[in-house]
Amino acid sequence: MPIKVWVQDDSKHSCTVGSFAYGNAFFATVCTRLEDGVWGSRFPMVMNYLSWFRTEVEWLSQALLELEVIKRELSALPASDVVWVVDLPEVKPPYDVGGDSEAVNLAEFFTTVDGKNLIDELMDLLAYGQQIDSHVLKNYVYDPYID
């Protein structure tokens, strides 16, 4: 099932990340490559809240700052450094689960199902949530066209 992220009070503002494996890869990569394998140690709002279900309004500004750092630091790493499973960085998915095959770095690798940059989309959703004073939510949605 795909993962959808949206602003609670305006669900038109949303993005669909893709399959669970692909969405998990973003957070696994951040944990493994940027947090030395300790989930949430550097990016607690993104890793402990946005990655699970709900980012409260009062946490949105901190989550935005964290995503800016994540984007900058992933930009310095090659796309081949993607991690699909936390604690098992050498594991590769058994099938094609997404990602920009033309990406030069990890910040470019992660995209939404419609080809937009995932980090930019998340930042836009958090900024919009701040603007209208609304939570940002993440959940799995049924879509028969996405694994």
C-alpha positions in Angstrom: 0.0 0.0 0.0 1.2 3.5 -0.7 1.9 6.1 1.9 0.1 9.4 1.7 1.1 12.6 3.6 -1.4 15.4 3.9 -2.4 18.5 5.8 -5.3 17.6 8.2 -7.5 20.5 7.6 -7.0 20.6 3.8 -6.5 17.1 2.3 -6.1 18.6 -1.2 -2.6 19.5 0.0 -1.0 16.1 -0.1 1.6 13.9 -1.7 1.7 10.1 -2.3 5.1 8.7 -1.5 4.7 5.2 -3.0 4.9 1.7 -1.5 5.7 1.1 2.1 9.1 -0.2 1.1 9.9 2.9 -0.8 8.6 5.3 1.9 10.5 3.3 4.6 13.7 3.6 2.5 13.7 7.4 3.0 13.6 7.1 6.8 16.0 4.1 6.8 18.4 6.1 4.7 18.2 9.2 7.0 18.7 7.0 10.1 21.6 5.0 8.7 23.5 7.6 6.8 22.8 10.8 8.8 22.0 9.6 12.4 24.6 6.8 12.7 21.9 4.2 13.0 20.2 5.8 16.0 16.6 6.6 15.0 15.6 10.2 15.8 18.9 11.2 17.4 19.5 14.2 15.1 16.1 14.7 13.5 13.5 13.8 16.2 10.5 15.6 14.7 10.9 14.1 11.2 12.0 10.6 12.4 9.7 10.2 15.5 6.6 12.0 14.3 6.4 12.6 10.6 7.7 9.1 9.9 5.0 7.5 12.0 1.6 9.3 11.8 1.2 12.9 12.9 3.2 16.0 13.2 1.6 18.5 15.7 1.3 22.1 14.7 3.8 23.3 17.3 6.4 20.9 15.9 6.2 21.9 12.2 8.8 24.7 12.3 11.4 22.3 13.9 10.5 19.6 11.4 11.0 22.0 8.5 14.4 23.0 9.9 15.3 19.3 10.2 14.2 18.6 6.6 16.4 21.4 5.3 19.4 19.8 7.0 18.4 16.4 5.7 18.2 17.7 2.2 21.5 19.4 2.4 23.3 16.4 3.8 21.6 13.8 1.5 22.7 16.0 -1.4 26.3 15.2 -0.5 25.7 11.4 -0.7 25.5 9.4 -3.9 22.1 7.8 -4.8 23.7 4.4 -4.6 23.9 4.9 -0.8 20.1 4.4 -0.4 19.2 2.1 2.5 16.1 0.0 2.3 16.3 -1.6 5.8 17.6 0.0 8.9 20.6 -1.9 10.3 21.1 -3.7 7.0 22.4 -1.1 4.6 23.7 -3.7 2.1 20.2 -5.2 1.5 18.6 -4.3 -1.8 14.9 -4.7 -2.6 13.9 -7.8 -4.5 11.9 -5.7 -7.0 11.8 -2.1 -8.4 10.1 0.0 -5.6 10.8 3.4 -7.0 13.3 6.2 -6.9 14.7 8.5 -9.6 17.0 6.3 -11.6 18.6 9.5 -13.0 19.4 10.9 -9.5 22.9 11.9 -8.8 22.5 12.1 -5.0 20.2 10.9 -2.3 18.2 14.1 -2.0 17.2 13.8 -5.7 16.6 10.0 -5.4 13.4 10.2 -3.3 10.4 11.3 -5.3 6.6 11.2 -5.0 4.6 8.9 -7.3 4.1 11.8 -9.7 7.8 12.5 -9.9 8.2 15.5 -7.6 11.1 15.7 -5.1 9.9 14.1 -1.9 11.8 16.3 0.5 10.5 19.5 -1.3 6.9 18.1 -1.2 7.2 17.3 2.6 8.6 20.8 3.2 5.8 22.4 1.3 3.2 20.4 3.3 4.8 21.4 6.6 5.0 25.0 5.6 1.3 25.0 4.5 0.3 23.3 7.7 2.0 26.1 9.6 0.3 28.7 7.5 -3.2 27.3 8.2 -2.4 26.1 11.7 -3.0 22.4 10.9 -1.4 19.0 11.7 0.4 17.1 9.0 -0.6 13.4 8.8 0.9 10.3 7.2 -0.9 7.1 6.6 -1.2 4.1 4.3 -4.0 4.3 1.7 -5.4 1.7 -0.6 -4.6 2.3 -4.2 -4.8 -0.7 -6.5 -2.3 0.8 -8.9 0.5 1.1 -6.5 2.2 -1.9 -4.8 
